[in-house]
């Protein structure tokens, strides 16, 4: 949804097509953005705005007093099914529609706290309990929520607060049981149980492993860069007549070195799959989950406990602090425009937010500073022509009358420093001359619509520092000069975004209820503007990787970069994912250039051979087949006859269909049938596909997944190693894809208790992932926990486990008499370094990505089964509105990737927006 919804886009394109030829020529030949904006906005008619308003009304972003009850009931159903994550999301939807300080809001918060409790999110549960009480939680239900509070405090080890809460319950409700909905005997029993737990905890001396007790320190850039903000001292800024601005290494850079760490100047959460426009009561409330339900709309933090805006139901945040910051910076203006912004698309939303965050006055100053001429009729915003041959950091040098003259680089300040600020954003090239006339017309009308909305807005919605005279309402098409400046700025930003917007991605989990397998997809979470990262030029085989944590992007060297060598990024099309022809087409259509990187030049000379991960093989001698329409065996001594490529492609499509059926069986838990079908697919694949073909790796990955789900870790590892060889050939031994594969293999070895193999693979996976990701990456942290757990095993148990493939089952691993260990004592293997209980295996989750050609998709499967302490009576778990409660254990997948922290070789899952 970068561009407007299809209905509005089609409407404007039809309007463009119906314009007289003379007007089309006037707009097409306009030399400045101000001319384009003014000519286009003069054509916006009342009937156009009326059509847009009708479209916008389809998005229900306001508060609906009937919705909280509906979502609470739907959440209760999921709670009874023990699907606590889904329940929490539905309660959040109820919260977002509730008015502050109402029973609806308090009950939704209370019910959500119960779901969070079952998900072991105790700190968040406590916050929801406080919110419920703040918004008027009924007195009769207080015992339920206070019992839950006490249990959370006990679980967190905050025993003094737990004892105080228990005391409050005894004083306030035990003497007068009629005040509570909880039966007196149940209340007394729960209080007694909680007091016993507090006493037990007080008698225990519990410690965590030293390696886990460390607080993760933020990784700083190596040395301050005085000329380029948010970059290390190893990075320099240069400019060239052909390449424009670009970054180079000012000294030798080692693999894994942090080069850039930049917070998005502005980011907008992608709405995801929105419900269809509202056309009746049956579709009034949607229960589907979107990005907006799971992530903070300001900082992009993943959360099941969103805090909604008081004025709309769409904007949600991870905390009151984020809500307040968003409101002060931009949301007080955006709030009444929510439906319109969803209709106009993400790029239009970012363009507006950029101007709101900066403030009208600063926008006006920047625009006037860069304009050649300013009047009501003409605001010139020419693109910079100050390209020079060479450059010192922050300054270019050009010849004038035989003398060298320093020329400031666009985006730098008077001192030659490039800061991550609005000046840098404004100087990103919009490529006005490359966009089609109809696209510029579309963007200009979208900006004009927003300007008119700002004109009509009340003074309360106008950002601080903007007085009413600056946004005087106007009914004529000719806008006042100041609003025109704002409109031209938004138009410029919309055109900039096609080449300069950065996709922020994350891992999202999906799966069938009750299945031991869950799928995960790498999805685009948000769109952001990063002024420094935008200076990086493209390569289809880059020397850097990008990694996201919340709204912060980090760029690391993925290989050695020599002094003076250019630092390169990938905008999406990567040599390991698509051929040179497709890459060139995508780059030309979106970024307006022909790529001449070494990968494209090399591949262009050997296009006939094709990539190895798409190659067919001879059915007789297994040598690769060569040719175009008709393939012949590459082994000259082989007598195999020629084969039609179309026949092999058709056979491959049939095989892909069978693999898809097997993967569905896998998701549905029909493991034996899946193994049988995949084994047949593997035999078929080996008869005509090259050993390094992507499909061979995908089938091996599926078999590894099935064997892991069946608990056959040794076979799972064998299949996974075959998949890993395919990944290594396709992506390289130090690629982030190789790191993910090694992570999977480490988990398989770990769960199979193959200790030496696990430790060796953990080390390799850490080394590779560290080249691309920060130490806070979920996979790196999980690897460290696995290593800590294995190294902390008792020597006697370690000796026993040195024998490969001592398989463990889901029940606790108890090794006593008869197992060869002295003394016949019971030994329980710790599940997780953070766990204080002795339970089987550190991680009951086995995450195995499936090799895929989809640039933004990566499947991961997770074996479920994490359990917690579940002994307290029903009333502690009960829902706030007296819905029947349950204390049966919910088995749920370990939620990896819950933060928006996704790493990948540039463009491998983290492309520029396309």
WOTARA-V198965 format. One record per backbone hydrogen bond with DSSP energy under -0.5 kcal/mol. NH is the residue of the N-H (numbers start at 1). CO is the residue of the C=O. If there is no record, write none. Layout:
nh co
NH CO
NH CO
This chain:
nh co
5 343
9 5
10 6
11 7
12 8
13 9
14 10
15 11
16 12
17 13
18 14
19 15
19 16
23 20
24 20
25 21
26 22
27 23
28 24
29 25
30 27
34 379
36 32
37 33
38 34
39 35
40 36
41 37
42 38
43 40
44 41
45 43
48 45
49 45
50 46
51 47
52 48
53 49
54 50
55 51
56 52
57 53
58 55
59 56
60 58
61 59
67 64
68 64
70 66
71 67
72 68
73 69
74 70
75 71
76 72
77 73
78 74
79 75
80 76
81 77
82 79
83 78
84 82
87 83
88 84
89 85
90 86
91 87
92 88
93 89
94 90
95 91
96 92
97 93
97 94
98 94
98 95
102 99
106 102
107 103
108 104
109 105
110 106
111 107
112 108
113 109
114 110
115 111
116 112
117 113
118 114
119 115
120 117
121 116
122 120
125 121
126 122
127 123
128 124
129 125
130 126
131 127
132 128
133 129
134 130
135 131
136 133
137 132
141 138
142 139
144 141
145 141
146 142
147 143
148 144
149 145
150 146
151 147
152 148
153 149
154 150
155 151
156 152
157 154
158 153
159 157
162 158
163 159
164 160
165 161
166 162
167 163
168 164
169 165
170 166
171 167
172 168
173 169
174 169
175 170
177 174
179 176
180 177
181 140
187 183
188 184
189 185
190 186
191 187
192 188
193 189
194 190
195 191
196 192
197 193
198 194
199 195
200 196
201 197
202 198
203 199
204 201
206 204
212 209
213 209
214 210
220 218
222 258
223 221
225 231
226 224
229 418
231 228
232 259
233 222
235 232
236 248
238 246
240 244
244 240
246 238
248 236
249 565
250 234
250 248
251 234
253 561
256 557
257 254
259 555
260 555
261 230
262 553
264 551
265 529
266 529
268 527
270 525
274 272
278 58
283 280
284 281
286 284
292 271
293 290
294 290
294 291
295 291
296 301
297 316
300 296
303 294
307 317
308 306
309 315
313 61
314 61
317 307
323 319
324 320
325 321
326 322
327 323
328 324
329 325
330 326
331 326
332 327
333 330
334 330
335 331
337 334
338 335
341 337
342 338
343 339
344 340
345 341
346 1
347 2
348 2
349 345
350 346
351 347
352 348
353 349
354 350
355 351
356 352
357 353
358 354
359 355
363 359
364 360
365 361
366 362
367 363
368 364
369 365
370 366
371 367
375 378
380 373
380 378
387 385
389 397
390 397
392 395
395 392
396 407
397 390
398 405
400 403
403 400
405 398
407 396
409 394
412 409
413 417
416 413
418 227
419 411
419 417
421 419
425 421
426 422
427 423
428 425
434 431
435 431
440 436
441 437
442 438
443 439
444 440
445 441
446 442
447 443
448 444
449 445
450 446
451 447
452 448
453 449
454 450
455 451
456 452
457 453
461 458
462 459
466 463
467 465
470 467
471 467
471 468
472 469
479 477
484 480
485 481
486 482
487 483
488 484
489 485
490 486
491 487
492 488
493 489
494 490
495 491
496 492
497 493
498 494
498 495
499 496
500 496
501 497
502 528
503 911
504 526
505 503
506 523
507 897
508 506
508 521
510 519
515 512
519 510
521 508
523 506
523 521
525 504
525 523
526 504
527 268
528 502
529 266
530 500
534 530
535 532
536 533
537 567
539 569
542 539
543 568
545 556
546 904
547 554
548 902
549 552
552 549
553 262
554 547
555 260
556 545
557 257
558 543
559 543
561 253
564 249
565 562
567 247
568 566
569 537
574 572
575 540
577 574
578 574
583 579
584 580
585 581
586 582
587 583
588 584
589 585
590 586
591 587
592 587
592 588
593 587
595 593
600 597
601 597
602 598
603 599
604 600
605 601
605 602
606 602
606 603
607 604
609 606
610 606
614 611
615 612
617 688
618 623
622 618
625 616
626 632
628 630
631 643
632 626
634 624
636 634
638 635
643 631
645 629
648 644
649 645
650 646
651 647
652 648
653 649
654 650
655 651
656 652
657 653
658 654
659 655
660 656
661 657
662 658
663 659
664 660
665 661
666 662
667 663
668 664
669 666
670 665
671 669
674 670
675 671
676 672
677 673
678 674
679 675
680 676
681 677
682 678
683 679
684 680
685 681
686 682
687 683
687 684
688 684
688 685
689 685
690 615
693 690
694 613
697 693
698 694
699 695
700 696
701 697
702 698
703 699
704 700
705 701
706 702
707 703
708 704
709 705
710 706
711 708
712 707
713 711
716 712
717 713
718 714
719 715
720 716
721 717
722 718
723 719
724 720
725 721
726 722
727 723
728 724
729 725
730 726
731 727
732 727
732 728
735 732
739 735
740 736
741 737
742 738
743 739
744 740
745 741
746 742
747 743
748 744
749 745
750 746
751 747
752 748
753 750
754 749
755 753
755 801
758 754
759 755
760 756
761 757
762 758
763 759
764 760
765 761
766 762
767 763
768 764
769 765
770 766
771 767
771 768
772 769
773 769
777 774
781 777
782 778
783 779
784 780
785 781
786 782
787 783
788 784
789 785
790 786
791 787
792 788
793 790
798 794
799 795
800 796
801 797
802 798
803 800
807 805
808 751
814 812
815 813
815 827
816 814
817 824
819 816
821 816
824 821
825 822
829 813
829 827
831 837
835 832
839 837
847 845
848 846
848 861
849 847
850 859
857 854
859 850
865 892
866 892
870 868
876 873
877 873
877 874
878 874
879 883
882 879
891 889
892 866
892 890
896 894
898 895
901 899
902 900
904 546
906 544
907 910
908 905
909 907
912 571
913 501
